[in-house]
């Protein structure tokens, strides 16, 4: 059947328009599910552990992200603190005898303050009191939204009003924007280089090309949560951090590349120490490198306390 050139062109344009529309719908769904946890107690399945059908569903509509729960409480005596601000949350304060200072501990994406109790114990053993807080969408914090460290910086700011020392992406953003904050030292575990890079990495882990869906997901994530997600870049935040930093990373991390870590490290302006755990992925380093982690933290804190 003969179709005139003009009609062919219109069909082509309509087809391209439909594809672009569908891609944006898929990206918007991805962005919403990536930044909004679901009220379920089921454990989150890592992208590389999904079956083919689960990966296909995740590619089309986004992966399930169960809301991080408080699955345990501190074994030590603790006080629950209410933390106000535009995103109210809650913290567990654990006091160490003859405390050398206070460490604010913030969890990563998909976790809660309950998942940081092993770090708290390590700091308590070093003689530091700790405050563990729930960031947006996790544990006792209100709502189910997360901005992967962007708006969470406000919660860090509210917590710092109570403390003198703290504990990756939300802290980096806060420190970079708040010169003169009374922070003696900071420990950062595997912060991503930029939101676009970490989203792209998740597509790559599933064996799916990152472009252009990763860019559309970041675009819609920012629109849905009312911030410029393309500017959410810890590599840039690092340039505004002047306090001493211990930067920790896994040598086998599929989600945060070595180049991202090295760029962050390069931009840090104060005294800095970089430790790479060769076989560690994007995980809790205390599981595989407990002795090394404790030793690295001890040496860093001891060096700072001696100044």
FENKA-V166403 format. One record per residue. RES is the residue in one letter. SS is DSSP state (alpha for helix, beta for strand, coil for the rest). PHI is phi as a letter, one per 20 degrees, with the letter a starting at -180 (none if undefined). PSI is psi in degrees with one decimal (999 if undefined). Layout:
res=RES ss=SS phi=PHI psi=PSI
res=RES ss=SS phi=PHI psi=PSI
This chain:
res=X ss=coil phi=none psi=132.3
res=X ss=coil phi=e psi=130.9
res=X ss=coil phi=c psi=127.6
res=X ss=coil phi=f psi=153.9
res=X ss=alpha phi=g psi=-41.2
res=X ss=alpha phi=f psi=-40.6
res=X ss=alpha phi=f psi=-38.7
res=X ss=alpha phi=g psi=-42.0
res=X ss=alpha phi=f psi=-41.1
res=X ss=alpha phi=f psi=-40.5
res=X ss=alpha phi=f psi=-41.2
res=X ss=alpha phi=f psi=-45.7
res=X ss=alpha phi=f psi=-42.0
res=X ss=alpha phi=f psi=-38.1
res=X ss=alpha phi=f psi=-44.7
res=X ss=alpha phi=f psi=-42.9
res=X ss=alpha phi=f psi=-40.5
res=X ss=alpha phi=f psi=-41.0
res=X ss=alpha phi=f psi=-44.4
res=X ss=alpha phi=f psi=-41.4
res=X ss=alpha phi=f psi=-46.4
res=X ss=alpha phi=f psi=-39.9
res=X ss=alpha phi=f psi=-39.7
res=X ss=alpha phi=f psi=-36.1
res=X ss=alpha phi=f psi=-45.0
res=X ss=alpha phi=f psi=-43.6
res=X ss=alpha phi=f psi=-40.3
res=X ss=alpha phi=f psi=-39.3
res=X ss=alpha phi=f psi=-44.1
res=X ss=alpha phi=g psi=-48.7
res=X ss=alpha phi=f psi=-41.5
res=X ss=alpha phi=f psi=-45.2
res=X ss=alpha phi=f psi=-28.0
res=X ss=alpha phi=f psi=-30.2
res=X ss=alpha phi=d psi=6.7
res=X ss=beta phi=c psi=116.0
res=X ss=coil phi=f psi=153.0
res=X ss=beta phi=e psi=141.0
res=X ss=coil phi=f psi=74.2
res=X ss=coil phi=b psi=154.6
res=X ss=coil phi=e psi=0.8
res=X ss=coil phi=f psi=145.4
res=X ss=coil phi=f psi=146.1
res=X ss=coil phi=f psi=133.4
res=X ss=coil phi=e psi=129.0
res=X ss=coil phi=f psi=144.9
res=X ss=alpha phi=g psi=-39.0
res=X ss=alpha phi=f psi=-4.1
res=X ss=alpha phi=d psi=1.2
res=X ss=coil phi=f psi=149.1
res=X ss=coil phi=f psi=172.2
res=X ss=alpha phi=f psi=-44.4
res=X ss=alpha phi=f psi=-37.1
res=X ss=alpha phi=f psi=-39.1
res=X ss=alpha phi=f psi=-40.6
res=X ss=alpha phi=f psi=-43.9
res=X ss=alpha phi=f psi=-40.9
res=X ss=alpha phi=f psi=-37.3
res=X ss=alpha phi=f psi=-37.7
res=X ss=alpha phi=e psi=-40.3
res=X ss=alpha phi=c psi=-6.3
res=X ss=coil phi=n psi=155.6
res=X ss=coil phi=e psi=152.6
res=X ss=coil phi=f psi=136.3
res=X ss=coil phi=c psi=90.2
res=X ss=beta phi=f psi=144.5
res=X ss=coil phi=f psi=126.9
res=X ss=coil phi=f psi=130.8
res=X ss=coil phi=d psi=163.7
res=X ss=coil phi=e psi=90.1
res=X ss=coil phi=e psi=-6.1
res=X ss=coil phi=b psi=172.8
res=X ss=coil phi=c psi=164.3
res=X ss=coil phi=f psi=143.2
res=X ss=coil phi=f psi=-27.6
res=X ss=coil phi=e psi=166.0
res=X ss=coil phi=f psi=133.8
res=X ss=coil phi=b psi=163.2
res=X ss=beta phi=c psi=134.1
res=X ss=beta phi=e psi=123.6
res=X ss=beta phi=d psi=136.4
res=X ss=beta phi=e psi=128.9
res=X ss=beta phi=d psi=120.0
res=X ss=coil phi=e psi=-154.5
res=X ss=coil phi=o psi=-171.8
res=X ss=coil phi=f psi=-17.1
res=X ss=coil phi=c psi=78.3
res=X ss=coil phi=g psi=145.8
res=X ss=beta phi=b psi=-167.3
res=X ss=beta phi=b psi=148.3
res=X ss=beta phi=c psi=155.9
res=X ss=beta phi=d psi=119.6
res=X ss=beta phi=d psi=122.9
res=X ss=beta phi=d psi=118.4
res=X ss=coil phi=e psi=134.1
res=X ss=coil phi=e psi=142.7
res=X ss=coil phi=f psi=137.1
res=X ss=coil phi=l psi=51.0
res=X ss=coil phi=g psi=134.8
res=X ss=coil phi=e psi=-16.3
res=X ss=coil phi=r psi=-174.5
res=X ss=beta phi=c psi=132.8
res=X ss=beta phi=d psi=123.5
res=X ss=beta phi=e psi=124.4
res=X ss=beta phi=d psi=122.5
res=X ss=beta phi=d psi=134.5
res=X ss=coil phi=e psi=169.1
res=X ss=coil phi=e psi=-173.6
res=X ss=coil phi=f psi=131.2
res=X ss=coil phi=n psi=9.8
res=X ss=coil phi=c psi=-177.6
res=X ss=coil phi=b psi=179.1
res=X ss=alpha phi=f psi=-24.6
res=X ss=alpha phi=f psi=-29.7
res=X ss=alpha phi=f psi=-2.1
res=X ss=alpha phi=d psi=9.3
res=X ss=alpha phi=f psi=-28.4
res=X ss=alpha phi=f psi=-36.9
res=X ss=alpha phi=f psi=-41.8
res=X ss=alpha phi=g psi=-42.7
res=X ss=alpha phi=f psi=-40.8
res=X ss=alpha phi=f psi=-42.2
res=X ss=alpha phi=f psi=-36.8
res=X ss=alpha phi=f psi=-39.8
res=X ss=alpha phi=f psi=-24.3
res=X ss=coil phi=e psi=-3.0
res=X ss=coil phi=n psi=17.1
res=X ss=coil phi=d psi=133.6
res=X ss=beta phi=f psi=158.2
res=X ss=beta phi=c psi=149.6
res=X ss=beta phi=c psi=116.8
res=X ss=beta phi=d psi=128.9
res=X ss=beta phi=c psi=153.8
res=X ss=coil phi=e psi=125.8
res=X ss=coil phi=e psi=173.8
res=X ss=coil phi=g psi=132.5
res=X ss=coil phi=n psi=2.8
res=X ss=coil phi=c psi=149.5
res=X ss=coil phi=l psi=-121.3
res=X ss=coil phi=e psi=-1.3
res=X ss=coil phi=f psi=150.4
res=X ss=coil phi=f psi=151.2
res=X ss=coil phi=m psi=-178.7
res=X ss=coil phi=c psi=10.8
res=X ss=beta phi=e psi=143.9
res=X ss=coil phi=c psi=144.6
res=X ss=coil phi=d psi=21.8
res=X ss=coil phi=l psi=42.6
res=X ss=coil phi=o psi=-8.9
res=X ss=coil phi=f psi=-66.5
res=X ss=coil phi=f psi=-19.1
res=X ss=alpha phi=f psi=-21.8
res=X ss=alpha phi=g psi=-29.3
res=X ss=alpha phi=f psi=-36.4
res=X ss=alpha phi=f psi=-35.7
res=X ss=alpha phi=f psi=-42.5
res=X ss=alpha phi=f psi=-43.6
res=X ss=alpha phi=f psi=-36.9
res=X ss=alpha phi=f psi=-36.1
res=X ss=alpha phi=f psi=-24.7
res=X ss=coil phi=f psi=-25.0
res=X ss=coil phi=e psi=-18.8
res=X ss=coil phi=c psi=172.7
res=X ss=coil phi=d psi=-18.1
res=X ss=coil phi=c psi=149.4
res=X ss=coil phi=c psi=-171.8
res=X ss=coil phi=c psi=999
res=X ss=coil phi=none psi=-51.5
res=X ss=alpha phi=f psi=-44.3
res=X ss=alpha phi=f psi=-38.3
res=X ss=alpha phi=f psi=-42.6
res=X ss=alpha phi=f psi=-43.9
res=X ss=alpha phi=f psi=-42.7
res=X ss=alpha phi=f psi=-48.0
res=X ss=alpha phi=f psi=-38.8
res=X ss=alpha phi=f psi=-24.9
res=X ss=alpha phi=d psi=-3.3
res=X ss=coil phi=c psi=77.4
res=X ss=coil phi=f psi=144.4
res=X ss=coil phi=n psi=6.2
res=X ss=coil phi=f psi=139.0
res=X ss=coil phi=f psi=66.3
res=X ss=coil phi=d psi=123.3
res=X ss=coil phi=e psi=-33.8
res=X ss=beta phi=a psi=159.5
res=X ss=beta phi=c psi=139.7
res=X ss=beta phi=d psi=122.7
res=X ss=beta phi=d psi=128.5
res=X ss=beta phi=d psi=118.8
res=X ss=coil phi=l psi=53.3
res=X ss=coil phi=f psi=141.9
res=X ss=coil phi=f psi=159.5
res=X ss=coil phi=f psi=-42.1
res=X ss=coil phi=b psi=160.3
res=X ss=alpha phi=f psi=-38.3
res=X ss=alpha phi=f psi=-41.4
res=X ss=alpha phi=f psi=-42.4
res=X ss=alpha phi=f psi=-34.0
res=X ss=alpha phi=f psi=-42.8
res=X ss=alpha phi=f psi=-39.6
res=X ss=alpha phi=f psi=-36.2
res=X ss=alpha phi=f psi=-33.9
res=X ss=alpha phi=f psi=-42.6
res=X ss=alpha phi=f psi=-39.6
res=X ss=alpha phi=f psi=-33.4
res=X ss=coil phi=e psi=-0.6
res=X ss=coil phi=m psi=25.3
res=X ss=coil phi=d psi=135.2
res=X ss=coil phi=g psi=133.9
res=X ss=coil phi=f psi=-34.5
res=X ss=coil phi=e psi=134.0
res=X ss=coil phi=d psi=3.3
res=X ss=alpha phi=f psi=-37.0
res=X ss=alpha phi=f psi=-40.1
res=X ss=alpha phi=f psi=-41.1
res=X ss=alpha phi=f psi=-37.0
res=X ss=alpha phi=f psi=-44.0
res=X ss=alpha phi=f psi=-40.7
res=X ss=alpha phi=g psi=-52.6
res=X ss=alpha phi=f psi=-31.1
res=X ss=alpha phi=f psi=-40.4
res=X ss=alpha phi=f psi=-41.7
res=X ss=alpha phi=f psi=-46.4
res=X ss=alpha phi=f psi=-28.5
res=X ss=alpha phi=d psi=8.5
res=X ss=coil phi=m psi=51.7
res=X ss=coil phi=b psi=161.4
res=X ss=coil phi=e psi=96.7
res=X ss=alpha phi=f psi=-24.9
res=X ss=alpha phi=f psi=-21.2
res=X ss=alpha phi=e psi=-0.8
res=X ss=coil phi=f psi=91.9
res=X ss=coil phi=c psi=95.5
res=X ss=alpha phi=g psi=-25.9
res=X ss=alpha phi=g psi=-40.9
res=X ss=alpha phi=f psi=-39.3
res=X ss=alpha phi=g psi=-36.8
res=X ss=alpha phi=g psi=-32.6
res=X ss=coil phi=f psi=-17.4
res=X ss=coil phi=d psi=5.9
res=X ss=coil phi=d psi=116.3
res=X ss=coil phi=d psi=-10.4
res=X ss=coil phi=f psi=160.4
res=X ss=beta phi=g psi=140.1
res=X ss=beta phi=c psi=132.5
res=X ss=beta phi=d psi=113.6
res=X ss=beta phi=d psi=121.7
res=X ss=beta phi=d psi=140.7
res=X ss=beta phi=b psi=155.7
res=X ss=beta phi=e psi=133.0
res=X ss=coil phi=f psi=-15.6
res=X ss=coil phi=d psi=26.2
res=X ss=coil phi=f psi=120.0
res=X ss=coil phi=e psi=-15.9
res=X ss=coil phi=d psi=-24.9
res=X ss=coil phi=c psi=116.0
res=X ss=coil phi=f psi=159.6
res=X ss=alpha phi=f psi=-36.4
res=X ss=alpha phi=f psi=-35.3
res=X ss=alpha phi=f psi=-46.0
res=X ss=alpha phi=f psi=-43.3
res=X ss=alpha phi=f psi=-34.5
res=X ss=alpha phi=f psi=-41.3
res=X ss=alpha phi=f psi=-47.3
res=X ss=alpha phi=f psi=-42.8
res=X ss=alpha phi=f psi=-38.0
res=X ss=alpha phi=e psi=-17.9
res=X ss=coil phi=g psi=135.7
res=X ss=coil phi=e psi=-17.7
res=X ss=coil phi=e psi=-166.7
res=X ss=coil phi=f psi=138.1
res=X ss=beta phi=b psi=147.8
res=X ss=beta phi=c psi=131.0
res=X ss=beta phi=d psi=127.1
res=X ss=beta phi=c psi=125.5
res=X ss=beta phi=d psi=125.8
res=X ss=beta phi=e psi=105.2
res=X ss=coil phi=g psi=-44.0
res=X ss=coil phi=e psi=-2.1
res=X ss=coil phi=f psi=139.7
res=X ss=coil phi=e psi=-149.0
res=X ss=coil phi=e psi=81.8
res=X ss=coil phi=b psi=179.7
res=X ss=coil phi=f psi=112.5
res=X ss=alpha phi=f psi=-20.1
res=X ss=alpha phi=f psi=-18.8
res=X ss=alpha phi=f psi=-38.8
res=X ss=alpha phi=d psi=-24.1
res=X ss=coil phi=c psi=43.4
res=X ss=alpha phi=g psi=-50.6
res=X ss=alpha phi=f psi=-42.5
res=X ss=alpha phi=f psi=-42.8
res=X ss=alpha phi=f psi=-49.2
res=X ss=alpha phi=f psi=-40.9
res=X ss=alpha phi=f psi=-42.6
res=X ss=alpha phi=f psi=-44.0
res=X ss=alpha phi=f psi=-42.9
res=X ss=alpha phi=g psi=-47.9
res=X ss=alpha phi=f psi=-40.3
res=X ss=alpha phi=f psi=-48.6
res=X ss=alpha phi=f psi=-37.6
res=X ss=alpha phi=f psi=-41.0
res=X ss=alpha phi=f psi=-39.3
res=X ss=alpha phi=f psi=-38.2
res=X ss=alpha phi=f psi=-25.7
res=X ss=coil phi=e psi=-3.4
res=X ss=coil phi=e psi=999
